[in-house]
Amino acid sequence: MPLSDAASGGLRAAAAMTVLGCSTGATAVLTGYPLYGGQAVRYLLAAALLLALARRAGPLRPRLRPAELVRLLLLSATGLFAFNVLLIQALRRTDPAAVGSVVGCTPLLLAVVGPLLAGRRPQARLLGAAAVVVAGAAVTQSSGPGDPLGFLFALGTLACEAAFSLLAVDLLPRLGAVRVSAYTTALAVPMFGLTGLALDGTGLLRVPSAAEAGALLYLAVVLTVVAFLLWYAALGRLGPERAGLFAGLIPVTAALSGAALGTATLHPGELLGTALVGLGVCAGITGRQSLTPVSAVMAAEPDPAGR
C-alpha cells in the first residue's frame, strides 16, 4: 500500500533532520580546519555527485530563467555560505547546546514566515505545534556558556536555516529536488573559494587529518547530497510549515547520537524534550491538510529516494 504524501514527506523530513542533528560531531571536528577552503572542497564534491545524478536522464531541462538564477544565488548565499560561516563562528564562541537551542526555533519561524510569504495567515494549530516543538528543543539542549557575539551568530544561523527552505519552495515544482540541490551546491563553491583566497591566501587549504578528512566526506556525501535530497522531497510533499516542524529533531538527534557514541550522557530533561518534540510534530503533521504542498516536485524528476 503506497504511503500518503504526509507519511512519505514526514519520513523524509525526519531522516534529513536526523542526519543534520548527527552531523554536529563532524562539524565540531572542522572548527580548526580552514573554514572557507574546507567548505569549498565539501561543496565541490557534493556538486559533482548531484550534477551527475541530475544528468542521468539526459541534458538538463528546463533551462534556468533569470529569476530562478537570482533565487538560486540567494539560496546558496544564505542557506549554504552564510549558514556554515555563522555556524562555525557560533560554535567557536558558544556551547553547541546553546546553538542547538537557537536553531531549534526554526519550526516556529517557518510556521510564521512561510504562510506570510505565500499571502496566507499563519494557522493557529501549526503555530501551537511549532511552539511545542521549540519548547522540546529548548528542554533537550538548554543554553550553555557563551558570549553575546556567539548568540548573534546563532541567530544568523537560524535565519539562514529558514531561508534554505523558504527560498527553495518556488523553485522545486519546475526544477525538482536534484537540480535545486545541484545548482546551489555548485554556486557555493566559488563563494567559499574566492572568499578563502581573499581572507586566507595560501592558507586556504591544508592536508586534513584523518578525522578531518572523514568529517569532510561525511558532510559532502551524507549531509549535503543525501540530506538535501530528502529535505527538498519532504518540502515538496508537506510545504514549509509542516516540514519545518521536523527541524525540532536537530537538537534531539544531536543529544541522542552523542549518548549513543559515548561522547555525552543522556539526562532526564533530554528525554522530556524528545517527548515534547514528538508530540509537537505529531500534532502538526496529522489532521486536516489545508495547505497546498509543492507536490509537483515529484513529477518534475525521478524520485531519488526510490519511490
C-alpha positions in Angstrom: 0.0 0.0 0.0 1.6 3.3 -1.1 2.3 5.9 1.6 0.4 9.2 1.7 2.2 12.4 0.9 2.1 13.3 4.6 3.6 10.0 5.7 6.2 9.9 2.9 7.2 13.5 3.4 7.3 13.0 7.2 9.7 10.1 6.9 12.0 12.0 4.5 12.0 15.1 6.7 12.7 13.1 9.8 15.6 11.3 8.1 17.0 14.6 6.8 16.9 16.3 10.2 18.3 13.2 11.9 21.3 13.3 9.6 21.7 17.1 10.3 21.5 16.6 14.0 24.1 13.8 13.9 26.4 16.0 11.9 27.2 18.1 15.0 30.2 16.0 15.8 31.6 16.2 12.2 31.2 20.0 12.2 32.9 20.3 15.5 35.9 18.3 14.2 36.4 21.0 11.5 36.4 24.1 13.8 40.3 24.1 13.5 40.4 23.5 9.7 40.5 26.4 7.2 36.8 27.3 7.1 36.4 28.5 3.5 38.7 26.0 1.9 37.1 23.1 3.7 33.6 24.1 2.7 34.7 24.7 -0.9 36.0 21.1 -1.0 32.9 19.8 0.6 30.5 21.5 -1.9 32.7 20.7 -4.9 32.5 17.0 -4.2 28.7 17.3 -3.4 28.1 19.3 -6.6 29.9 16.7 -8.7 27.8 13.9 -7.4 24.5 15.9 -7.6 25.1 17.1 -11.2 25.9 13.6 -12.3 22.7 12.4 -10.7 20.8 15.3 -12.4 22.1 14.3 -15.8 21.1 10.7 -15.6 18.0 11.4 -17.7 19.9 13.4 -20.3 20.6 17.1 -20.9 19.4 19.4 -18.1 15.9 20.6 -18.8 14.2 23.1 -18.5 16.6 25.9 -18.9 17.0 28.3 -16.0 15.1 31.6 -16.1 16.9 34.7 -14.9 14.6 35.0 -11.8 15.4 31.4 -10.9 19.1 32.0 -11.2 18.8 35.0 -8.8 16.8 32.9 -6.3 19.3 30.1 -6.5 22.1 32.6 -5.9 20.3 33.9 -2.8 19.6 30.4 -1.6 23.2 29.4 -1.9 24.5 32.6 -0.4 22.2 32.3 2.7 21.3 28.6 3.2 24.8 27.3 2.4 27.5 30.0 2.5 26.3 32.3 5.3 24.8 29.3 7.3 28.1 27.5 7.5 30.2 30.6 8.2 27.8 31.7 11.0 27.5 28.2 12.4 31.3 27.7 12.7 31.7 31.1 14.3 28.9 30.4 16.7 30.5 27.0 17.7 33.8 28.7 18.3 32.3 31.1 20.8 29.2 29.4 22.2 28.4 26.0 23.6 26.9 23.6 21.0 23.8 23.2 23.2 23.1 26.9 23.1 23.5 27.0 19.3 21.2 24.0 19.0 18.5 25.7 21.2 18.5 28.7 18.9 18.4 26.8 15.7 15.7 24.7 17.2 13.4 27.7 16.8 13.3 27.1 13.1 9.8 25.4 13.2 8.3 28.5 14.7 10.0 30.8 12.3 8.8 28.7 9.3 5.3 28.5 10.7 5.1 32.3 10.8 7.1 33.4 7.8 6.1 30.6 5.4 2.4 31.4 5.1 3.1 35.2 5.2 5.3 34.9 2.1 2.5 32.9 0.4 -0.1 35.5 1.2 -1.8 33.5 3.9 -2.4 33.9 7.6 -0.4 31.5 9.8 -2.5 28.6 11.1 -3.1 28.7 14.8 -2.8 24.9 15.0 0.5 24.8 13.3 1.8 27.7 15.4 0.8 25.8 18.5 2.5 22.7 17.3 5.6 24.6 16.4 5.7 26.2 19.8 5.6 22.7 21.4 8.5 21.6 19.2 10.5 24.7 20.1 9.9 24.1 23.8 11.0 20.5 23.4 14.2 21.6 21.6 15.0 24.1 24.3 14.5 21.5 27.0 16.6 19.0 25.2 19.6 21.3 25.0 19.4 24.2 27.5 21.7 27.1 26.8 25.3 26.7 27.8 28.1 29.2 28.3 28.9 31.6 25.6 29.3 35.3 24.7 26.8 37.7 23.2 28.5 37.7 19.8 28.2 33.9 19.7 24.5 34.2 20.4 24.2 36.7 17.5 26.0 34.3 15.2 23.5 31.6 16.3 20.6 33.9 15.5 22.0 34.4 12.0 22.3 30.7 11.6 18.6 30.3 12.5 17.7 32.9 9.8 19.8 31.1 7.2 18.3 27.7 8.1 14.8 29.1 7.4 16.0 30.7 4.1 17.2 27.3 3.0 13.6 26.1 2.9 11.7 29.3 2.1 13.8 30.3 -0.9 13.5 26.8 -2.4 9.7 26.5 -2.3 9.1 28.3 -5.6 12.0 26.5 -7.4 11.0 22.9 -6.6 7.9 22.5 -8.8 9.8 23.3 -12.1 13.4 22.3 -11.3 13.0 19.4 -8.8 14.9 18.5 -5.7 18.0 17.2 -7.5 18.6 20.2 -9.7 17.9 22.7 -6.9 20.4 20.8 -4.7 23.0 20.6 -7.5 22.8 24.2 -8.6 23.0 25.6 -5.1 26.0 23.5 -4.1 27.8 24.3 -7.4 27.2 28.1 -6.7 28.6 27.7 -3.2 32.0 26.5 -4.4 33.2 29.9 -5.9 31.6 31.7 -2.9 33.8 29.8 -0.4 36.8 29.6 -2.7 37.1 33.3 -3.6 36.4 34.4 0.0 39.0 32.0 1.2 41.6 33.3 -1.3 40.9 36.9 -0.2 41.0 36.2 3.5 43.3 33.2 3.9 45.6 33.4 0.8 47.9 30.4 0.7 46.3 29.1 3.9 43.1 28.4 2.0 43.7 24.6 2.2 46.0 22.2 4.0 46.2 18.4 4.2 43.5 17.3 6.5 44.0 14.9 9.3 42.2 11.5 9.1 39.4 12.8 11.3 39.1 16.0 9.3 39.0 14.1 6.0 36.3 11.8 7.4 34.3 14.8 8.6 34.6 16.5 5.2 33.5 13.3 3.4 30.5 12.9 5.7 29.4 16.5 5.3 29.8 16.3 1.5 28.1 12.9 0.8 25.7 12.2 3.7 24.7 15.7 4.9 24.8 17.6 1.6 23.8 15.0 -1.1 21.6 12.7 0.9 20.0 15.0 3.4 19.4 17.8 0.8 17.5 15.5 -1.5 15.5 14.1 1.4 14.6 17.5 2.8 13.6 19.0 -0.6 11.5 16.0 -1.4 9.8 16.4 2.0 9.3 20.1 1.5 7.6 19.3 -1.8 5.1 17.0 -0.1 4.5 18.9 3.1 5.1 22.6 2.5 7.4 24.7 4.7 5.2 24.9 7.7 4.7 21.2 8.3 8.2 20.2 7.1 9.7 22.8 9.4 8.3 21.0 12.4 10.9 18.3 11.9 13.7 20.8 12.4 13.0 20.3 16.1 14.6 16.9 15.8 18.1 18.6 15.3 19.0 19.1 19.0 17.2 15.8 19.9 19.2 13.7 17.5 22.3 15.5 18.4 21.8 14.6 22.1 20.8 11.0 21.3 23.7 10.5 18.9 26.2 11.8 21.5 24.8 9.4 24.1 25.0 6.5 21.6 28.6 7.3 20.7 29.5 7.7 24.4 30.6 11.3 24.0 27.7 12.6 26.1 25.3 11.5 28.9 21.6 11.4 28.3 19.7 13.3 31.0 16.0 13.1 32.0 15.5 16.6 30.6 16.6 15.4 27.2 14.1 12.6 27.3 11.4 15.0 28.2 12.4 17.3 25.4 12.4 14.4 23.0 8.8 13.6 24.0 7.7 17.2 23.6 9.3 17.4 20.1 7.5 14.2 19.1 4.2 15.5 20.5 4.5 18.7 18.5 5.5 17.1 15.3 2.6 14.6 15.5 0.1 17.4 16.3 1.3 19.4 13.3 1.7 16.7 10.7 -1.7 14.9 11.4 -5.2 16.3 10.9 -6.9 18.1 8.1 -4.5 19.1 5.3 -5.4 22.7 4.4 -2.1 23.7 2.9 -1.0 23.2 -0.7 2.3 21.3 -0.7 4.7 21.6 -3.6 3.7 18.1 -4.8 4.7 18.9 -8.4 8.3 18.4 -7.4 7.7 14.7 -7.6 6.5 15.0 -11.2 9.5 17.1 -12.2 12.1 14.3 -11.9 12.6 10.7 -10.9 12.4 10.3 -7.2 16.0 10.0 -5.9 14.7 8.2 -2.8 13.5 5.3 -4.9 9.7 5.6 -4.7 
